[in-house]
Amino acid sequence: MPPEQESLSSITQDQLDALVSLHNRFLEGRIGGRRAILSNADLSGLSLNGKDLRQANFSGCSMARMDLAFVNFQEASLYACDLSFSNLYQTVFVRADLRGSRIENANLEGADLESADLRKGGIAGPGEAAGHTAQAVNFSGANLSGAKLTGSMASHADFSDATMCSANVSGADLRGAVLEGANLSDAEMEGAKLGGANLKSAILTGVELKDIKAKDVDLSEAVTDENIGVSVSDLDSSLPTMIETHRRWIKSVGQTGDQLDLSDIDMRPLKSLKMEKLTAIQALNAKFFGMNLYKVQLQSAVLDGSDFRDCDMEEADLRGSSFIKCNFSHAKLSGANCSSLLFGAGAGTNRFNPCNFEEGTLRYTNFENAKMKNAVFKNADVSFANFSNADLTGADFTGANTEGANFDGANTQDSVFDRDGSRPVFKIPTDKE
C-alpha cells in the first residue's frame, strides 16, 4: 500500500450501504436524509453497482477494484480518488469533479464524462502547499470505448495506451494531454482543443484529421487512414491463393511456390485469421491490430515492426518467431506458445531460435499461462503486462521496463532482469493497493 494511503479509514460494505441509503433520502428530500460525504476512506473492492450518488463527495478516497458499473456520479466530487482497475461500465460522471484522480486500467466502456473536470489536482500532505502535489488525471490503459467526454476539461490528462474506440471527445479541452499509443479509431473529435497534445503512435483510423493537423500536436508514428498501407483486399491475388502457394514453398523447402510476404499490408479488413496456419511467413510493419488471431500458427515467422494492439491471440503458436519492435499493447496472449525452436539435423547444424520481442511495446499485454521459455524481451516495455503463471524459464529481460508487471506464480528460473544478471523483487498488487 502506498505510504499516503496508510492512514485511510476502512469502510465495510454494510457501512457503505447505510451511507448510500441516507444519501438517497437526502436526494428525495426525506426526513433523516444526509448527503454522502467521505474523505480519505478506503473503499477498495466494495460495490456501488447501480447506485444513485449524485452530488456525493468521496474526495481522496481509495476506490480501486470497485464495482461501480451504472453508478450515477453526476455533479459528485471524486477529487484525487484512486479508481484504478475498477468497473466503471456506463457510469455517469456528468459535471463530476475528477481532478487529480487515478483511473488507470479501469473499464469505462460507455461511461458518460460530459463536462467533467479532469484537470490536475491533489491533496497536499503535511507542510505542503495546496498545489504542490497536483497530479494529472491518469486514464493510462483504461477502456473508454464509446465513452462520452464532450466538453470535459482534460488538459494534461494521461490517456496513454487507453482504448477510446468510438469515444466522443467533441469540444473537450485536451490541451497538453498525453494520448500516446491510445486507440482513437472512429472517435468523434470535432472542436476538441488539442494544442500541445501528444498523439504519438495513436490509432486515428476513421478520424477527421484536418483540424488536428492544424494544431501543435505530436502525430509522429500515429496510424491514420492516410498511412495505414495497402489493404489486403486490394492485393493482386486473394489471400487463400497466396497461402496455398506459401504452403507449397514450405513443403518443397523453397523449390516451388513462394514465401508469403505481407509486409506493410493492412490486414484488418479480414477481421479474423482464427486458427490459420501461417508458419514461416514474413510480414514486416504489417497492421493486425484489433484482429481475431485465436490459435493462429505463426511459428518461425518474421513480423518485425508489426502492430498487434488489441488482438486476440490466445493459445497462438508463435514459437521461434521474430517480433522485434512490434506493438502488442492490450493484446491477449494467454496460453500462447512463445517458446524457442530448434532447427537442424545434428549438433553441428543445430540452430536455436528464441521468440524475440526485443525493443517491443507490450504494455498491458496478457501473457497469463503462456509458454515463454528463453523468450527475449531486451529493452522492451512490458510495463503492467500480466505474466502470471507463465513459464519464463531463461527469458531475457535485460534493459526492459517491468514497472507494474505481474509475475505472480511465473517460473523465472534462470531469467535475467537487469544488466548484471540479478533478479529484482517483484511487487504484486493486492486488492488494497
C-alpha positions in Angstrom: 0.0 0.0 0.0 1.4 3.4 -0.9 2.5 5.5 2.1 -0.1 8.2 1.5 -2.9 5.6 2.0 -1.7 4.1 5.3 -3.9 6.4 7.4 -7.1 5.8 5.3 -10.0 4.6 7.4 -11.5 1.4 6.1 -15.2 1.1 5.3 -17.2 -2.1 5.2 -19.9 -2.9 2.6 -22.6 -2.7 5.3 -21.4 0.8 6.3 -21.3 1.9 2.7 -24.8 0.6 2.0 -26.1 2.5 5.0 -24.4 5.7 3.8 -26.0 5.2 0.4 -29.4 4.7 1.9 -29.1 8.0 3.8 -27.9 9.7 0.7 -30.9 8.5 -1.3 -33.2 10.0 1.4 -31.2 13.3 1.0 -31.8 13.3 -2.8 -35.5 12.6 -2.3 -35.8 15.4 0.4 -37.0 13.0 3.0 -36.5 13.4 6.8 -33.3 11.9 8.1 -31.5 12.1 4.8 -27.9 13.1 4.7 -25.6 13.8 1.8 -22.8 11.1 1.4 -19.5 12.7 2.4 -16.5 10.5 2.8 -12.9 11.8 2.9 -9.7 9.8 2.7 -11.6 6.5 3.2 -10.6 3.1 1.9 -13.5 1.5 -0.1 -11.3 -0.8 -2.2 -13.0 -3.9 -3.6 -16.5 -2.8 -2.5 -19.6 -2.4 -4.7 -21.9 0.5 -5.5 -23.3 -1.1 -8.6 -26.3 0.9 -10.0 -26.5 3.4 -7.0 -27.6 7.0 -7.3 -24.8 9.1 -5.9 -25.4 12.5 -7.4 -23.7 15.3 -5.6 -21.9 12.9 -3.2 -18.4 13.6 -2.0 -15.7 11.0 -2.0 -12.6 13.2 -2.0 -9.3 11.5 -1.5 -10.8 8.0 -1.2 -9.2 4.8 -2.4 -11.8 3.2 -4.7 -9.6 0.7 -6.5 -11.1 -2.5 -7.9 -14.6 -1.5 -7.0 -17.8 -2.5 -8.9 -19.1 1.0 -9.9 -21.0 0.0 -13.0 -24.1 2.0 -13.8 -23.5 4.4 -10.8 -24.7 7.9 -11.2 -21.9 10.3 -10.0 -23.4 13.4 -11.7 -22.0 16.5 -10.0 -20.3 14.4 -7.5 -16.8 15.1 -6.2 -14.2 12.3 -6.7 -11.3 14.7 -6.3 -7.9 12.9 -6.0 -9.6 9.5 -5.8 -8.0 6.3 -6.9 -10.4 4.4 -9.2 -7.7 2.1 -10.7 -8.8 -1.3 -12.0 -12.5 -0.5 -11.1 -15.5 -1.5 -13.2 -17.0 1.8 -14.4 -19.1 0.4 -17.2 -21.7 3.0 -18.3 -21.0 5.0 -15.1 -22.2 8.6 -15.2 -19.7 11.4 -14.4 -21.6 14.3 -15.9 -20.1 17.6 -14.4 -18.3 15.5 -11.8 -15.1 16.7 -10.2 -12.4 14.1 -11.0 -9.4 16.4 -10.7 -6.2 14.6 -9.8 -7.9 11.2 -9.8 -6.2 8.0 -10.8 -8.3 5.8 -13.1 -5.6 3.6 -14.5 -6.6 0.4 -16.3 -10.2 0.8 -15.3 -13.2 -0.2 -17.5 -15.0 2.9 -18.6 -16.8 1.4 -21.6 -19.8 3.6 -22.4 -19.2 5.9 -19.4 -20.5 9.5 -19.6 -17.9 12.1 -18.7 -19.7 15.1 -20.3 -18.4 18.4 -18.9 -16.4 16.5 -16.2 -13.5 18.3 -14.6 -10.4 16.2 -15.4 -7.7 18.8 -14.7 -4.7 18.4 -12.4 -5.4 18.2 -8.7 -4.3 16.5 -5.5 -4.4 16.6 -1.7 -1.4 18.2 -0.1 0.4 16.3 2.6 1.5 17.9 5.9 3.5 21.0 5.4 2.8 21.1 1.6 1.2 23.9 -0.3 -2.2 23.3 -1.8 -0.9 22.9 -5.4 2.4 21.2 -4.6 1.1 17.6 -5.1 -1.2 18.4 -8.0 -1.3 15.3 -10.3 -2.7 14.9 -13.8 -5.8 12.6 -14.1 -4.5 9.2 -15.1 -6.5 7.1 -17.6 -3.5 5.1 -18.7 -4.5 1.7 -20.1 -8.2 2.4 -19.3 -11.0 1.2 -21.6 -13.0 4.2 -22.7 -14.7 2.6 -25.7 -17.8 4.6 -26.6 -17.3 6.9 -23.7 -18.7 10.4 -23.8 -16.2 13.2 -22.9 -17.9 16.1 -24.7 -16.9 19.4 -23.2 -14.8 17.8 -20.5 -11.8 19.7 -19.1 -9.0 17.2 -19.5 -6.0 19.4 -20.1 -2.7 17.5 -19.3 -4.7 14.3 -18.5 -2.9 11.0 -19.3 -4.7 8.7 -21.7 -1.6 6.8 -22.8 -2.4 3.3 -24.2 -6.1 3.9 -23.4 -8.8 2.2 -25.6 -11.0 5.1 -26.9 -12.7 3.5 -29.9 -15.8 5.5 -30.9 -15.4 7.8 -27.9 -16.9 11.3 -28.3 -14.4 14.0 -27.2 -16.0 16.7 -29.2 -15.4 20.2 -27.6 -13.2 18.6 -24.9 -10.2 20.5 -23.6 -7.3 18.1 -24.2 -4.5 20.7 -24.4 -1.3 19.2 -23.3 -2.9 15.8 -22.8 -1.0 12.6 -23.3 -2.7 10.3 -25.8 0.4 8.4 -26.8 -0.5 4.9 -28.0 -4.2 5.5 -27.5 -6.7 3.7 -29.8 -9.0 6.5 -31.0 -10.3 4.7 -34.1 -13.7 6.2 -35.2 -13.6 8.7 -32.3 -15.5 12.0 -32.7 -13.1 14.9 -32.1 -14.8 17.9 -33.7 -13.9 21.1 -31.8 -11.6 19.4 -29.4 -8.8 21.6 -28.1 -5.6 19.7 -28.7 -2.8 22.2 -28.6 0.4 20.6 -27.3 -1.2 17.2 -27.1 0.9 14.1 -27.6 -0.7 11.7 -30.1 2.4 9.8 -30.8 1.7 6.2 -32.0 -2.0 6.7 -31.5 -4.5 4.9 -33.7 -6.6 7.5 -35.6 -8.2 5.5 -38.3 -11.7 6.8 -39.1 -10.9 10.2 -37.6 -11.1 13.5 -39.4 -7.5 14.8 -39.2 -7.9 18.2 -40.9 -8.4 20.1 -37.6 -5.9 18.0 -35.7 -3.1 18.7 -38.1 -3.7 22.5 -37.9 -2.8 22.4 -34.2 0.5 21.9 -32.3 0.1 18.1 -32.0 2.7 15.3 -32.0 1.4 12.8 -34.6 4.7 11.0 -35.1 4.2 7.3 -35.7 0.4 7.7 -35.5 -1.6 5.3 -37.5 -4.1 7.1 -39.8 -6.2 6.3 -42.8 -3.5 8.1 -44.9 -0.6 5.9 -43.8 -2.2 2.6 -43.0 -0.7 0.9 -46.0 -2.2 -1.3 -48.8 -5.3 -3.1 -47.8 -5.2 -6.9 -48.0 -8.4 -6.8 -50.1 -6.5 -4.8 -52.8 -3.8 -7.4 -53.4 -3.4 -8.9 -56.9 -4.0 -12.4 -55.6 -6.5 -13.5 -52.9 -5.0 -14.4 -49.5 -6.2 -18.0 -49.7 -4.3 -18.4 -53.0 -1.2 -16.8 -51.6 -1.4 -19.1 -48.5 -1.6 -22.1 -50.7 1.4 -21.0 -52.7 3.2 -20.4 -49.4 2.4 -23.9 -48.2 3.9 -25.4 -51.4 7.0 -23.3 -50.7 7.3 -24.8 -47.2 6.6 -28.3 -48.3 9.2 -28.2 -51.1 11.8 -26.4 -48.9 11.7 -23.4 -51.2 11.9 -25.4 -54.5 8.4 -24.5 -55.7 5.8 -21.8 -54.7 6.7 -18.5 -52.9 7.0 -17.4 -49.4 4.1 -15.4 -48.2 5.2 -11.7 -47.7 2.6 -9.4 -46.1 5.0 -6.6 -45.3 3.3 -3.2 -45.0 -0.1 -4.7 -45.6 -3.2 -3.6 -43.6 -4.7 -6.9 -42.6 -7.7 -5.5 -40.7 -10.3 -5.9 -43.4 -10.1 -9.7 -42.8 -11.1 -9.2 -39.2 -10.1 -12.8 -38.4 -7.3 -15.2 -39.1 -8.5 -17.5 -36.4 -6.7 -20.9 -36.4 -5.0 -20.0 -39.7 -1.7 -21.8 -40.5 0.8 -19.1 -41.4 4.1 -20.8 -40.5 7.3 -19.0 -41.7 5.6 -16.0 -43.3 7.2 -12.6 -43.5 5.1 -9.5 -42.5 7.3 -6.5 -41.6 5.4 -3.5 -40.4 2.0 -5.1 -41.1 -1.2 -3.9 -39.4 -3.1 -6.6 -37.5 -4.5 -4.5 -34.6 -7.9 -5.5 -33.3 -8.0 -8.8 -35.2 -9.1 -12.2 -34.0 -5.9 -14.3 -34.2 -7.0 -17.0 -31.8 -4.9 -20.2 -32.1 -3.1 -18.8 -35.2 0.0 -20.6 -36.2 2.9 -18.2 -36.7 5.9 -20.4 -35.9 9.3 -19.2 -37.3 7.8 -16.1 -38.8 9.4 -12.7 -39.2 7.0 -9.9 -38.2 9.3 -7.2 -37.0 7.7 -3.7 -36.6 4.1 -5.1 -36.9 1.1 -3.8 -34.9 -0.8 -6.4 -32.9 -2.5 -4.0 -30.5 -5.8 -5.2 -29.0 -5.5 -8.6 -30.9 -7.0 -11.8 -29.5 -4.0 -14.2 -29.8 -5.0 -16.6 -27.0 -3.3 -20.0 -27.4 -1.4 -18.8 -30.6 1.7 -20.8 -31.6 4.4 -18.2 -32.0 7.4 -20.4 -31.4 10.8 -19.2 -32.7 9.3 -16.1 -34.4 10.7 -12.6 -34.5 8.6 -9.7 -33.2 11.4 -7.1 -32.8 9.9 -3.6 -32.3 6.3 -4.9 -32.5 3.4 -3.4 -30.6 1.3 -5.8 -28.5 -0.3 -3.3 -26.1 -3.6 -4.7 -24.7 -3.2 -7.9 -26.8 -4.4 -11.2 -25.3 -1.8 -13.9 -25.4 -2.9 -16.1 -22.5 -1.9 -19.7 -23.1 0.2 -18.7 -26.1 3.3 -20.8 -27.0 6.2 -18.3 -27.3 9.0 -20.8 -26.8 12.1 -21.4 -28.8 12.5 -23.6 -31.8 15.5 -25.9 -32.6 16.4 -26.4 -36.3 18.9 -28.8 -37.8 19.7 -32.5 -38.0 22.8 -32.7 -35.9 24.8 -31.0 -33.2 26.9 -29.1 -35.8 24.0 -27.8 -37.8 21.5 -27.1 -35.0 20.1 -23.5 -34.9 18.4 -22.2 -31.8 15.6 -19.7 -32.4 14.0 -18.0 -29.4 10.8 -16.0 -29.6 12.1 -12.4 -29.9 10.2 -9.4 -28.6 13.3 -7.2 -28.4 12.5 -3.4 -28.2 8.8 -4.2 -28.4 5.9 -2.4 -26.8 3.9 -4.8 -24.7 2.2 -2.6 -22.2 -0.9 -4.2 -20.5 -0.4 -7.4 -22.6 -1.9 -10.5 -21.1 0.6 -13.4 -21.1 -1.1 -15.4 -18.4 -0.2 -19.1 -18.5 1.9 -18.5 -21.7 4.9 -20.7 -22.5 7.8 -18.3 -22.9 10.9 -20.4 -22.3 14.1 -18.4 -23.4 12.0 -15.6 -24.9 13.8 -12.3 -25.5 12.5 -9.0 -24.1 15.7 -7.0 -24.2 14.9 -3.2 -23.9 11.2 -3.9 -24.3 8.4 -2.1 -22.5 6.4 -4.7 -20.6 5.0 -2.3 -18.0 1.7 -3.5 -16.5 1.8 -6.8 -18.5 0.4 -9.9 -16.9 2.9 -12.8 -16.8 1.1 -14.6 -14.0 1.7 -18.4 -14.1 3.8 -18.1 -17.3 6.8 -20.2 -18.0 9.6 -17.6 -18.3 12.5 -20.1 -17.8 15.7 -18.5 -19.2 13.8 -15.4 -20.5 16.0 -12.3 -21.1 14.5 -9.0 -19.7 17.8 -7.1 -19.9 17.1 -3.4 -20.0 13.3 -4.0 -20.1 10.8 -1.7 -18.4 8.9 -4.0 -16.0 7.1 -1.4 -14.0 3.8 -2.7 -12.6 4.2 -6.1 -14.4 2.6 -9.0 -12.7 4.9 -12.1 -12.3 2.7 -13.8 -9.7 3.3 -17.6 -10.0 5.6 -17.3 -13.0 8.6 -19.6 -13.4 11.5 -17.2 -13.7 14.3 -19.7 -13.2 17.5 -18.6 -15.0 15.7 -15.5 -16.2 17.7 -12.2 -16.5 16.1 -9.0 -15.5 18.9 -6.4 -15.5 22.3 -5.9 -16.9 24.2 -7.5 -14.1 22.2 -10.7 -14.3 20.5 -10.4 -10.9 16.7 -10.7 -10.4 14.7 -7.9 -8.7 12.0 -8.4 -6.2 8.6 -8.0 -7.9 5.8 -6.3 -6.1 2.4 -7.9 -6.8 -0.6 -5.5 -6.4 -3.2 -6.5 -3.8 -6.8 -5.6 -3.5 -5.9 -2.8 -1.1 -3.3 -1.2 -3.3 
